[in-house]
Amino acid sequence: MIYTINFNPAVDYYLSFDKFNQGELNFPTNDYKLPGGKGINVSKVLKNYNVDSTCFGFLGGFTGEFIDTKLKEYGVFSSFIRVKDDTRINIKINNNGLESEIAGIAPKITSKNYLDLIQHIKSQLKENDIIVLSGSVPSSIPEDAYAQIIEVLPKSVRVILDTRGSAFDSALKKGVFLVKPNKDELREYFKRDFNTIDDLINGGKELQSLGAKNVIISLGKEGSIFISEDKIYKGGIPKGNLISSVGAGDSMIAGFIYGLVKNFPLEETYKFSIASGSATAFSKGLATYEKTNSLLSDIIIKNIEVGKS
């Protein structure tokens, strides 16, 4: 089974305006609400690929009920710990193409809420399951929460880690199957610049020495680098018009998981991951299987070596 952890999900409330006038009453031309959060995005894309997963995490209040109901309608399994406060609302404003966001305040998660989740994870995950630990860690729970989760998992569970800061550092050192930093996150973590492909590869290998079995480094329009235990690949992106990069990284993770579930060779798994992220970037919503599959033939993967890139 596949599980995604959602410490801090949200109701994402999208508002579009022809012209937003600050300090005045404004009327949107369009609005809609969706369950938001990195883990939820992964689960939704997996469902688009006809792969089941279960969302764990925290939900509270009427906003939490909205998320739970929408996930059920979408066909995504959920098993959240209930908290007292309302799940946050993020407001995303599109002012004639100019995008702004107001991040909601996270609900307080009590020590009991947190321990209940740890126990729930411990009781549910089995050998060879996959778990996605993604997104920020709320201030009301321990900074090393992801590391604590890894400690209670069976050894054969494949952990995919997509966060930053101390949460990333502590979890990485427990040993993970895959990390997916972008170039800026790599610079932030190591506190140095990465100016060449060789620099990036060496940074990825350092992550491996610290606990990551596999590393994908996202390079935006320049593609990405995949470093496995014995191979290094550079993947380009397919042709297409960028609509929104929101959720593209989560879709890359979902695509990678799809390849694992289908027992693709690692190179093909990486290729599907690229197509999945690109499908979201080229769409108004998250990647569909049809869109992802249509991009595969346009993706070039090169096998490279340090010093020969």
Secondary structure, DSSP 8 states (H G I E B T S, - for coil): -EEEEESS-EEEEEEEES---TTS----SEEEEEEE-HHHHHHHHHHHTT---EEEEEE-HHHHHHHHHHHHHHT-EEEEEE-SS--EEEEEEEETTEEEEE--------HHHHHHHHHHHHHH--TT-EEEEES---TTS-TTHHHHHHHTS-TT-EEEEE--HHHHHHHHTT-EEEE--BHHHHHHHHTS---SHHHHHHHHHHHHHHTEEEEEEE-GGG-EEEE-SS-EEEE---S------TTHHHHHHHHHHHHHHTT--HHHHHHHHHHHHHHHHTSSSS--HHHHHHHGGG--EEE--TT--
